[in-house]
Amino acid sequence: MGHGVNYFDTAPIYCQGWSERVTGIALKRHPRDSYLVATKMSASDDLSPENMTAMYRRSLADLQVDYIDYYLLLLSAKLLMKIQI
């Protein structure tokens, strides 16, 4: 948190989940209101409400936080080409 850094962006797909766990360990020493945390899920995952909820809860546990400030959905360029606007 030194040097003004207070935003942390991670995802369960980074380093096979270690990124969230290591980030959680590092952030646990700091008051929750002193930083923002973002994580994400991939659109290639099962996007059912049940699976999305399970993935969100797993990220909460790995990050050792009560809430996630930004929960993002990763879309590949290939998937974006299929979306009709």
C-alpha positions in Angstrom: 0.0 0.0 0.0 3.0 2.3 0.2 3.7 4.8 -2.5 0.0 5.5 -3.0 -1.0 2.1 -4.5 -4.6 1.2 -3.5 -6.1 -0.6 -6.5 -5.5 -4.4 -7.0 -6.7 -6.3 -10.1 -6.6 -10.0 -10.1 -8.5 -13.1 -11.4 -8.8 -16.8 -10.6 -7.3 -17.6 -14.0 -4.1 -15.8 -13.2 -1.5 -18.3 -12.0 -4.1 -21.0 -11.5 -5.7 -19.1 -8.7 -2.6 -18.2 -6.8 -2.9 -14.5 -7.7 -6.1 -14.1 -5.7 -4.8 -16.1 -2.8 -1.5 -14.1 -2.6 -3.3 -10.8 -3.1 -5.7 -11.8 -0.2 -2.8 -12.6 2.1 -1.1 -9.3 1.3 -4.2 -7.2 1.7 -5.3 -8.8 4.9 -2.9 -6.6 6.9 -4.6 -3.5 5.7 -8.0 -1.9 6.6 -10.6 -2.9 4.0 -11.6 0.7 3.3 -8.0 1.6 2.3 -8.0 -0.2 -1.0 -10.1 -1.3 -4.0 -10.0 -4.8 -5.4 -11.1 -6.1 -8.8 -11.4 -9.6 -10.0 -13.1 -11.3 -12.9 -14.5 -14.4 -14.5 -14.2 -15.5 -18.1 -17.1 -15.6 -20.5 -15.8 -19.1 -21.4 -17.0 -20.2 -18.0 -20.4 -21.5 -17.2 -22.4 -18.3 -16.9 -25.4 -19.8 -15.1 -26.4 -17.8 -12.0 -25.4 -20.7 -9.7 -21.9 -21.0 -11.2 -21.4 -17.2 -11.2 -22.4 -17.0 -7.5 -20.1 -19.9 -6.7 -17.2 -18.3 -8.5 -17.8 -15.0 -6.8 -17.9 -16.6 -3.4 -14.7 -18.5 -4.1 -13.0 -15.2 -5.0 -14.3 -13.7 -1.8 -12.7 -16.5 0.2 -9.4 -16.5 -1.7 -9.1 -12.7 -1.4 -10.2 -12.8 2.2 -12.6 -9.9 1.8 -16.3 -9.4 2.5 -17.0 -7.7 -0.8 -15.3 -7.1 -4.2 -15.3 -3.5 -5.5 -15.3 -4.5 -9.2 -16.4 -7.9 -10.5 -15.7 -8.1 -14.3 -16.6 -10.4 -17.1 -13.8 -11.1 -19.6 -14.9 -11.4 -23.2 -12.6 -12.7 -25.9 -12.4 -10.9 -29.3 -13.8 -14.1 -30.8 -16.8 -14.0 -28.6 -17.3 -10.3 -29.2 -17.4 -11.0 -33.0 -20.4 -13.3 -32.4 -22.4 -10.8 -30.5 -25.0 -8.9 -32.6 -25.7 -5.4 -31.6 
